[in-house]
Amino acid sequence: MRSVRRRNLLAIALAATALALSACSGLPTTGDVQPGLALGTSPEDPDFLPLASGPVEGAGPAEIVEGFVEAAITPADNWATARSFMTPEMAAEWLPSTGVSIDVSAATRSFSSTVEDDAELEEGDTADVRVTFDQLASVDGTGAYSEAFGASTSSFVVVRTDGQWRISEAPDGVVLDESRFSRVYDDYALQFFDPTWERLVPDVRWFPRRATIATTIAQALIGGAPSPWLDPAVQNAFPAGVQLARDAVPIDSDQVADVALNGAAAGLDQVTLARMRTQLQETFLAAGVQVSQVRFSIDGRTLDAGVVKLVEDPPDGGSLVLKDGTFGNLVGGEVAPLPGVSEEILAVTQPITAVDVALDGSHAAVQLGDGHVYIGGNGNFDELDQRSSLIRPSMDPFDYTWSVPVNAPSALQAISVDVAQNPIADAWPGASEVSAIRVSADGARIAAVIAIGGERWVVVSAIIRDENGVPTALGPTEEITQLQGTASGLVWLGPDRLALLADTDDRIVLTQIVGGTGTVESAPAGATTIAGSRSASGVRIWSSDGAVFARSGSAWSQATTGVQLLATRAGH
């Protein structure tokens, strides 16, 4: 059932994309790239939440439950509209924030009652109502999202009170259809430190859109924990026991967030306070909360907290290409060589199938036509991996090159620049094949496309390193989304999104939030290679005829032609 539903949804998405592209057939295919809308937004997105109606007088048991389920679209005042369908006792007990079940459509839900609407009833009579829906995904009480396909049911009890039916028993949590989930909930990336305390790693959570989102985010971070799959690679600057002293994070006219902490924060050292402040400020920034700074206080007394310096990625230099006998950054139609790297690339006499350039641009992992992987830069070109059937390599920010044979996922290695091979333990247990890997720019996560149990999945895992930063193992495998078909490429778009060049009946680009939803669009004709960037708008596609395409609004624009190879940057 899961695979069939996934195919149906994919077919719908592709049909919609095809219609959109046909309507835009007059768009230019050359010229400068123009920034488009942020991923997940559209010109039609409303700036208000949908509103549900309260109970209708005289409604029967099934109608009352149906109205209650529909009222999940309005989370205002802690789902006050939904609570109006309940008895006062049930309304006080119900916990909507324990989770969300996301279904295909409100139109596909079915409601059955043990009592007919026109039955003669007395005060206190009850009825059982059963709701059946086709579930696609779920969000748990921490805001973590996961796919969850299959038929699901919820049971309710309604009671006759004051001549009307009201819900007296209901499961905690809410049900939302897929089309309205992203209008009621939004993704917010909690930030956690890596083991070096120098980089922040995102952990996406989903919370209802509301004016008090700063409070919700602070509550999730302070006293909270990373997702279990990510936990082995990150740490929280907020010590155990430190909590918010009040259930509110007010933001004043100067956009200063006043975060009142409990007594457990008293006596913390300056380094810990600075890390705490940096972590929360950066979480607010990533979430789009308009905050200039965070101010900690205990019992009204402001704590002196600084900030810590974080490692920043170098600026995105645009496309990395091999063109007209030169390798480097494509700038204004010209290729600007990379000192120490371009010379090594151009000196190679064998065909080159893949190049992944280090973050600092000083060297690159290179895969040649024989499948072997090399490291080149500053006058050196050394073989790293000569095993057969290797997939495209991926460099991490600590200058390790990750390499693995397609048919031996457990044989994953991280190879240093001095050609020291480090086997990685616990790499995707049970997987029979791995067709793509990509280490994130923070070096704390690795994404992969693996085959397991006859199914193909996009997965992520935490990277576990020893005290010297050497990769030693992977954490638990977290399934992100199932694929129908193979993937020709996998890249990162910013810190919390992946893009895949996938092979179905037509070549498509799947953009997927790590811990969230995905979008599908048609790829340019002949699409062969994909390259990521620090943002969703920076994705590049190379076609078999030598053209490189970039986003131009919602369409693809041809950026250049005559390219022999589109390279990638470490972490993207």
FENSULNOR-V510483 format. One record per pair of residues at least 12 apart in sequence whose ideal C-beta (glycine too) atoms are under 7 Angstrom apart, sorted by sequence separation. I is the first residue (numbers start at 0). J is the second residue. D is the distance in Angstrom with one decimal. If there is no record, write none. Layout:
BEGIN
{{I;J;D} {I;J;D}}
END
This chain:
BEGIN
{{54;66;5.8} {114;126;3.7} {156;168;3.7} {280;292;6.4} {316;328;4.3} {317;329;5.6} {322;334;5.4} {362;374;6.0} {363;375;5.7} {372;384;4.2} {401;413;5.3} {402;414;6.3} {411;423;4.3} {435;447;6.5} {461;473;6.8} {488;500;4.1} {498;510;5.1} {507;519;5.5} {508;520;5.3} {538;550;6.2} {547;559;5.1} {113;126;5.2} {134;147;5.5} {135;148;6.3} {155;168;6.3} {188;201;3.7} {189;202;4.6} {280;293;4.9} {317;330;6.5} {353;366;4.1} {362;375;6.2} {363;376;6.3} {371;384;6.5} {389;402;5.7} {390;403;6.3} {435;448;4.4} {446;459;5.0} {460;473;4.2} {461;474;3.4} {486;499;4.8} {487;500;4.5} {507;520;6.7} {528;541;4.2} {67;81;5.6} {70;84;6.6} {81;95;6.8} {112;126;5.3} {113;127;4.6} {134;148;6.7} {155;169;5.2} {188;202;6.7} {245;259;5.2} {279;293;5.0} {320;334;6.3} {327;341;5.3} {351;365;6.2} {352;366;5.0} {362;376;2.7} {371;385;4.8} {399;413;4.2} {400;414;4.9} {433;447;5.6} {434;448;4.8} {445;459;7.0} {460;474;5.2} {486;500;6.6} {496;510;6.2} {497;511;4.8} {507;521;6.0} {508;522;5.0} {526;540;5.0} {527;541;5.6} {536;550;5.2} {546;560;4.9} {134;149;5.9} {188;203;5.2} {189;204;5.8} {204;219;6.0} {222;237;6.8} {244;259;4.2} {326;341;4.5} {352;367;6.7} {361;376;5.5} {362;377;6.6} {389;404;5.7} {390;405;5.3} {399;414;6.5} {411;426;4.0} {433;448;6.9} {444;459;5.5} {445;460;5.6} {460;475;6.8} {486;501;5.0} {487;502;6.1} {496;511;6.7} {507;522;5.7} {527;542;6.1} {540;555;6.9} {545;560;5.6} {547;562;5.2} {112;128;4.9} {221;237;5.1} {243;259;6.6} {244;260;5.7} {325;341;6.7} {340;356;6.5} {351;367;6.0} {352;368;6.0} {361;377;6.6} {388;404;4.5} {399;415;5.8} {433;449;4.9} {460;476;5.5} {496;512;5.6} {497;513;6.2} {505;521;6.2} {506;522;4.3} {526;542;5.6} {527;543;5.0} {545;561;5.2} {67;84;3.9} {78;95;4.6} {133;150;6.1} {134;151;4.3} {153;170;5.3} {186;203;5.1} {187;204;5.6} {220;237;6.9} {243;260;6.8} {244;261;4.7} {276;293;5.2} {350;367;6.7} {370;387;6.5} {372;389;5.9} {383;400;5.6} {387;404;6.6} {388;405;4.9} {398;415;6.9} {409;426;5.3} {432;449;6.6} {444;461;6.2} {445;462;5.7} {460;477;6.7} {484;501;5.9} {485;502;4.7} {495;512;6.3} {496;513;6.7} {523;540;5.3} {525;542;3.8} {545;562;5.1} {51;69;5.6} {66;84;5.8} {110;128;6.3} {111;129;5.0} {326;344;4.3} {349;367;4.5} {350;368;3.7} {370;388;6.8} {384;402;4.4} {386;404;5.4} {388;406;5.7} {398;416;5.1} {408;426;5.8} {432;450;4.0} {443;461;6.4} {444;462;6.4} {458;476;5.0} {459;477;5.1} {484;502;4.7} {492;510;6.6} {495;513;5.2} {522;540;6.1} {524;542;6.5} {525;543;4.2} {545;563;7.0} {547;565;6.0} {51;70;4.0} {131;150;6.4} {132;151;5.8} {186;205;5.6} {187;206;5.9} {222;241;6.7} {241;260;6.0} {242;261;4.9} {276;295;6.6} {326;345;6.1} {337;356;6.8} {349;368;5.1} {370;389;5.1} {383;402;6.7} {408;427;4.6} {430;449;4.1} {431;450;5.2} {443;462;5.8} {458;477;6.1} {482;501;6.1} {484;503;4.6} {523;542;5.6} {525;544;5.6} {110;130;5.6} {221;241;6.3} {222;242;4.7} {241;261;6.8} {340;360;6.6} {347;367;6.8} {349;369;6.7} {372;392;4.8} {427;447;6.6} {430;450;6.4} {431;451;6.7} {442;462;6.5} {458;478;5.5} {459;479;6.0} {483;503;6.1} {506;526;4.8} {51;72;5.3} {63;84;5.6} {131;152;5.1} {184;205;4.7} {185;206;7.0} {221;242;6.2} {242;263;7.0} {258;279;6.8} {324;345;7.0} {344;365;6.9} {430;451;4.7} {458;479;6.1} {541;562;6.1} {51;73;4.3} {108;130;6.2} {109;131;4.7} {130;152;6.5} {184;206;6.5} {221;243;5.7} {241;263;4.8} {339;361;5.7} {340;362;6.2} {408;430;4.2} {427;449;5.2} {429;451;5.2} {456;478;5.1} {457;479;4.5} {500;522;6.2} {49;72;4.5} {50;73;5.4} {108;131;7.0} {129;152;6.1} {130;153;4.6} {184;207;5.7} {185;208;5.1} {202;225;5.3} {240;263;4.0} {241;264;5.0} {272;295;6.9} {321;344;6.8} {337;360;5.2} {340;363;5.2} {366;389;6.9} {457;480;5.1} {49;73;6.7} {108;132;4.6} {183;207;6.1} {184;208;6.7} {202;226;5.4} {408;432;6.8} {541;565;3.6} {48;73;6.4} {107;132;6.6} {129;154;5.6} {183;208;6.5} {218;243;6.2} {366;391;6.1} {408;433;4.2} {456;481;5.5} {457;482;6.4} {510;535;6.5} {523;548;4.4} {107;133;5.5} {217;243;6.1} {366;392;5.9} {374;400;6.2} {406;432;6.0} {455;481;7.0} {456;482;6.8} {500;526;5.9} {539;565;6.2} {48;75;6.8} {53;80;5.8} {127;154;6.7} {128;155;4.4} {202;229;5.5} {256;283;6.7} {405;432;6.0} {454;481;6.0} {455;482;4.5} {276;304;4.3} {364;392;4.4} {372;400;6.6} {384;412;6.9} {405;433;6.3} {445;473;6.7} {51;80;4.9} {54;83;6.1} {127;156;5.9} {128;157;6.0} {187;216;5.8} {275;304;6.8} {277;306;4.7} {405;434;6.1} {500;529;4.2} {53;83;4.6} {54;84;5.1} {102;132;4.1} {103;133;4.5} {189;219;6.0} {272;302;6.1} {276;306;5.8} {277;307;4.9} {364;394;5.1} {372;402;5.1} {384;414;6.3} {403;433;5.8} {455;485;7.0} {102;133;5.5} {125;156;5.7} {126;157;5.2} {189;220;5.3} {217;248;4.8} {264;295;6.9} {273;304;5.9} {344;375;6.6} {383;414;4.6} {427;458;7.0} {480;511;5.6} {498;529;6.1} {102;134;5.4} {103;135;6.1} {125;157;6.7} {200;232;6.9} {214;246;6.6} {265;297;5.7} {272;304;3.9} {273;305;4.3} {343;375;3.7} {479;511;6.0} {523;555;4.8} {101;134;6.8} {102;135;6.3} {125;158;5.0} {200;233;5.0} {214;247;5.5} {238;271;6.8} {264;297;5.8} {273;306;5.6} {274;307;5.6} {343;376;6.0} {403;436;6.4} {498;531;6.1} {100;134;5.5} {101;135;5.2} {191;225;5.1} {214;248;4.6} {256;290;4.7} {273;307;4.9} {448;482;6.9} {479;513;6.1} {101;136;4.3} {123;158;6.6} {124;159;4.5} {213;248;4.6} {236;271;6.6} {254;289;5.6} {258;293;5.7} {260;295;5.7} {262;297;6.5} {340;375;6.7} {383;418;6.0} {401;436;5.9} {530;565;5.3} {69;105;6.6} {101;137;6.5} {123;159;6.1} {254;290;5.5} {255;291;6.1} {258;294;6.7} {269;305;6.6} {340;376;5.2} {364;400;4.4} {530;566;7.0} {531;567;6.6} {100;137;5.5} {122;159;5.7} {213;250;6.1} {254;291;4.1} {255;292;5.6} {256;293;5.0} {257;294;5.5} {258;295;5.4} {259;296;5.2} {260;297;5.6} {319;356;6.0} {339;376;5.1} {343;380;5.2} {355;392;5.9} {357;394;5.5} {381;418;5.7} {401;438;5.7} {480;517;5.7} {528;565;4.8} {530;567;4.9} {99;137;6.4} {121;159;6.8} {122;160;6.8} {236;274;3.7} {237;275;5.5} {253;291;6.5} {256;294;6.8} {339;377;4.4} {353;391;4.4} {355;393;6.0} {358;396;5.3} {448;486;4.6} {533;571;6.6} {98;137;6.2} {99;138;4.1} {120;159;5.2} {193;232;6.8} {236;275;4.6} {255;294;5.4} {257;296;6.5} {353;392;6.8} {355;394;4.9} {490;529;5.5} {492;531;5.3} {496;535;6.1} {532;571;5.4} {98;138;5.8} {193;233;6.1} {194;234;6.6} {250;290;6.1} {457;497;6.7} {487;527;6.8} {488;528;5.8} {490;530;6.1} {491;531;4.8} {492;532;6.4} {493;533;5.8} {498;538;5.5} {531;571;3.8} {98;139;5.1} {192;233;6.3} {217;258;6.2} {357;398;6.2} {408;449;6.1} {448;489;5.8} {488;529;3.9} {490;531;3.0} {493;534;5.4} {98;140;5.6} {132;174;6.4} {135;177;5.8} {191;233;3.8} {192;234;5.2} {236;278;4.7} {374;416;5.9} {457;499;6.7} {492;534;6.6} {493;535;6.4} {97;140;4.7} {191;234;6.5} {213;256;6.0} {390;433;6.6} {393;436;5.2} {395;438;4.2} {446;489;6.1} {492;535;4.6} {96;140;6.6} {191;235;5.8} {192;236;6.0} {390;434;6.3} {391;435;6.9} {393;437;5.1} {396;440;6.2} {401;445;6.9} {65;110;5.2} {313;358;6.3} {390;435;6.3} {393;438;4.9} {397;442;5.6} {64;110;5.9} {312;358;6.6} {313;359;6.9} {390;436;6.6} {396;442;4.6} {492;538;5.9} {395;442;4.5} {423;470;6.0} {424;471;6.4} {425;472;5.0} {426;473;5.2} {421;469;5.9} {424;472;4.0} {425;473;5.2} {61;110;4.1} {421;470;5.9} {423;472;6.1} {427;476;5.6} {61;111;6.9} {423;473;6.0} {61;112;4.3} {100;151;6.2} {434;485;6.1} {435;486;5.4} {440;491;6.7} {446;497;5.5} {60;112;4.2} {434;486;5.9} {437;489;4.9} {439;491;5.7} {59;112;6.9} {435;488;6.5} {437;490;5.9} {441;494;6.9} {60;114;5.5} {362;416;6.9} {435;489;3.8} {437;491;5.9} {440;494;6.7} {457;511;6.4} {459;513;5.7} {439;494;7.0} {59;116;3.1} {413;470;4.1} {220;279;6.2} {143;204;6.3} {144;205;5.3} {68;130;6.4} {142;204;3.1} {217;279;6.6} {220;282;5.7} {141;204;6.5} {142;205;5.0} {64;128;4.4} {142;206;5.4} {60;126;4.1} {64;130;6.4} {216;282;6.1} {61;128;5.7} {138;205;4.9} {216;283;6.7} {60;128;5.2} {213;283;6.6} {216;286;5.7} {105;176;4.8} {397;468;5.6} {399;470;6.0} {86;158;6.5} {100;172;6.6} {102;174;6.2} {104;176;5.1} {216;288;6.9} {99;172;6.3} {103;176;6.9} {86;160;6.3} {97;171;4.2} {98;172;4.1} {99;173;5.5} {100;174;4.8} {101;175;5.8} {102;176;5.5} {103;177;6.1} {97;172;4.8} {102;177;6.9} {213;288;5.1} {93;169;6.0} {95;171;7.0} {99;175;5.7} {101;177;5.7} {212;288;6.5} {89;166;5.8} {94;171;4.2} {95;172;6.4} {142;219;6.3} {213;290;7.0} {490;567;6.4} {89;167;5.4} {93;171;6.4} {95;173;5.2} {141;219;6.9} {196;274;6.4} {86;165;4.7} {89;168;6.8} {101;180;5.2} {199;278;7.0} {491;570;6.3} {85;165;5.9} {86;166;6.9} {89;169;6.3} {491;571;5.1} {84;165;6.6} {85;166;4.5} {86;167;5.0} {490;571;6.1} {84;166;5.5} {192;274;6.7} {199;281;5.5} {143;226;5.5} {85;169;6.9} {201;285;6.5} {99;184;6.9} {192;278;6.6} {190;278;5.6} {64;155;5.0} {190;281;4.8} {190;282;4.5} {64;157;6.7} {189;282;5.5} {63;157;5.7} {190;285;6.1} {60;157;4.6} {188;285;4.6} {188;286;6.6} {67;166;5.9} {187;286;4.2} {63;164;4.6} {63;165;6.9} {64;166;6.6} {71;173;3.7} {63;166;6.5} {71;174;6.0} {72;175;6.8} {60;164;5.2} {71;175;5.3} {59;164;6.6} {58;164;6.5} {68;174;5.2} {56;163;6.7} {72;179;5.5} {74;183;6.2} {199;309;6.4} {72;183;5.6} {196;307;6.9} {198;309;6.5} {197;309;6.3} {198;310;5.3} {197;310;4.7} {312;440;5.6} {49;179;6.3} {440;570;2.9} {439;570;5.8} {440;571;6.5} {438;570;6.7} {49;182;6.1} {74;207;3.9} {48;182;6.9} {75;209;7.0} {48;183;6.5} {74;209;6.2} {39;181;6.7} {4;148;5.8} {1;148;3.8} {0;148;6.5} {1;149;6.8} {0;149;6.1} {48;208;6.2} {396;569;6.3} {395;569;6.4} {396;570;6.0} {394;569;3.8} {233;443;6.2} {354;564;6.6} {356;566;6.0} {358;568;6.9} {232;443;4.1} {355;566;6.9} {358;569;4.9} {232;444;6.8} {318;530;6.8} {354;566;3.8} {355;567;5.0} {356;568;5.3} {357;569;5.3} {358;570;6.3} {351;564;5.9} {356;569;6.6} {355;569;6.0} {315;532;5.2} {315;533;4.6} {312;533;6.2} {318;539;5.1} {315;537;5.8} {320;547;6.6} {332;559;6.4} {232;461;3.6} {318;547;5.7} {231;461;4.5} {232;462;5.6} {329;559;6.1} {232;463;6.4} {228;460;6.8} {229;461;5.3} {231;463;5.1} {228;461;6.3} {323;561;6.5} {322;561;5.7} {318;558;6.7} {322;562;4.8} {200;441;4.9} {321;562;6.9} {322;563;6.4} {232;474;6.5} {320;562;4.7} {321;563;4.6} {198;441;4.6} {200;443;4.6} {231;474;4.0} {321;564;3.9} {200;444;7.0} {320;564;6.6} {320;565;5.8} {228;474;5.9} {320;566;6.8} {228;475;4.8} {318;565;6.7} {319;566;3.9} {193;441;5.8} {227;475;6.7} {193;442;7.0} {228;477;3.8} {319;568;6.6} {193;443;5.0} {312;570;7.0} {194;464;6.5} {203;495;5.4} {201;494;4.8} {201;495;4.3} {188;495;5.2} {203;512;6.0} {203;513;6.2} {205;515;6.8} {203;514;3.7} {203;515;5.4} {186;512;5.9} {186;515;5.0} {146;480;6.2} {146;481;7.0} {181;516;6.7} {144;514;5.3} {143;514;6.4} {144;515;5.0} {38;496;6.6} {38;510;6.2} {9;483;6.3} {5;481;5.7} {6;483;5.4} {5;483;6.0} {1;481;7.0} {2;483;6.8} {13;505;6.6} {9;503;6.7} {13;507;6.7} {38;535;4.2} {20;521;6.0} {35;536;5.7} {34;536;5.3} {16;519;6.7} {16;520;5.0} {17;521;6.5} {16;521;4.9} {13;519;6.5} {12;519;4.1} {13;521;6.8} {9;519;6.3} {35;550;5.7} {32;549;4.5} {35;552;4.4} {32;550;6.6} {33;551;5.4} {35;553;6.1} {32;551;5.7} {33;552;6.2} {32;556;6.1} {30;556;6.4} {32;558;6.5} {26;554;4.9} {28;556;6.2} {29;557;5.3} {27;556;6.7} {28;557;4.2} {23;554;5.4}}
END
